[in-house]
Amino acid sequence: MTLQRLLNEVERLPTAEKWQLVRYLLDDLEAEKKMASPEDWASFVNRMYGALADDPLERPPQLPLTERDPIDDGPSNAEK
């Protein structure tokens, strides 16, 4: 059965059964996730390091700050 045929069949299910399917799939994915070996931080960094090697992140120079009007927070206590 192709994925598209399966999806077509799922569309015909009543809403309650669709939710039952969603819960089943989520539980199945959670179980698979628990069984997968966790990748330690060093392995992750070594594996992902090259993703930006050709396009390094750079911070551009700070733009000049613009002068702004002060915030008017209503009458002061002295005016009351």
CNS distance restraints for C-alpha pairs under 8 A (distance, minus, plus):
assign (resid   1 and name CA) (resid   5 and name CA) 6.42 0.50 0.50
assign (resid   1 and name CA) (resid   6 and name CA) 6.80 0.50 0.50
assign (resid   2 and name CA) (resid   6 and name CA) 6.33 0.50 0.50
assign (resid   3 and name CA) (resid   7 and name CA) 6.14 0.50 0.50
assign (resid   4 and name CA) (resid   8 and name CA) 6.15 0.50 0.50
assign (resid   5 and name CA) (resid   9 and name CA) 6.29 0.50 0.50
assign (resid   6 and name CA) (resid  10 and name CA) 6.22 0.50 0.50
assign (resid   7 and name CA) (resid  11 and name CA) 6.25 0.50 0.50
assign (resid   8 and name CA) (resid  12 and name CA) 6.93 0.50 0.50
assign (resid   9 and name CA) (resid  13 and name CA) 7.03 0.50 0.50
assign (resid  10 and name CA) (resid  18 and name CA) 6.98 0.50 0.50
assign (resid  13 and name CA) (resid  17 and name CA) 6.08 0.50 0.50
assign (resid  13 and name CA) (resid  18 and name CA) 6.15 0.50 0.50
assign (resid  14 and name CA) (resid  18 and name CA) 6.39 0.50 0.50
assign (resid  15 and name CA) (resid  19 and name CA) 6.34 0.50 0.50
assign (resid  16 and name CA) (resid  20 and name CA) 6.31 0.50 0.50
assign (resid  17 and name CA) (resid  21 and name CA) 6.18 0.50 0.50
assign (resid  18 and name CA) (resid  22 and name CA) 6.24 0.50 0.50
assign (resid  19 and name CA) (resid  23 and name CA) 6.19 0.50 0.50
assign (resid  20 and name CA) (resid  24 and name CA) 6.18 0.50 0.50
assign (resid  21 and name CA) (resid  25 and name CA) 6.14 0.50 0.50
assign (resid  22 and name CA) (resid  26 and name CA) 6.13 0.50 0.50
assign (resid  23 and name CA) (resid  27 and name CA) 6.09 0.50 0.50
assign (resid  24 and name CA) (resid  28 and name CA) 6.14 0.50 0.50
assign (resid  25 and name CA) (resid  29 and name CA) 6.12 0.50 0.50
assign (resid  26 and name CA) (resid  30 and name CA) 6.11 0.50 0.50
assign (resid  27 and name CA) (resid  31 and name CA) 6.22 0.50 0.50
assign (resid  28 and name CA) (resid  32 and name CA) 6.31 0.50 0.50
assign (resid  29 and name CA) (resid  33 and name CA) 6.11 0.50 0.50
assign (resid  30 and name CA) (resid  34 and name CA) 6.28 0.50 0.50
assign (resid  31 and name CA) (resid  35 and name CA) 6.37 0.50 0.50
assign (resid  32 and name CA) (resid  36 and name CA) 6.32 0.50 0.50
assign (resid  39 and name CA) (resid  43 and name CA) 6.43 0.50 0.50
assign (resid  39 and name CA) (resid  44 and name CA) 6.47 0.50 0.50
assign (resid  40 and name CA) (resid  44 and name CA) 6.37 0.50 0.50
assign (resid  41 and name CA) (resid  45 and name CA) 6.20 0.50 0.50
assign (resid  42 and name CA) (resid  46 and name CA) 6.13 0.50 0.50
assign (resid  43 and name CA) (resid  47 and name CA) 6.04 0.50 0.50
assign (resid  44 and name CA) (resid  48 and name CA) 6.05 0.50 0.50
assign (resid  45 and name CA) (resid  49 and name CA) 5.61 0.50 0.50
assign (resid  49 and name CA) (resid  53 and name CA) 7.03 0.50 0.50
assign (resid  50 and name CA) (resid  54 and name CA) 7.79 0.50 0.50
assign (resid  52 and name CA) (resid  56 and name CA) 5.55 0.50 0.50
assign (resid  52 and name CA) (resid  57 and name CA) 7.66 0.50 0.50
assign (resid  75 and name CA) (resid  79 and name CA) 6.28 0.50 0.50
assign (resid  75 and name CA) (resid  80 and name CA) 7.44 0.50 0.50
assign (resid  76 and name CA) (resid  80 and name CA) 7.08 0.50 0.50
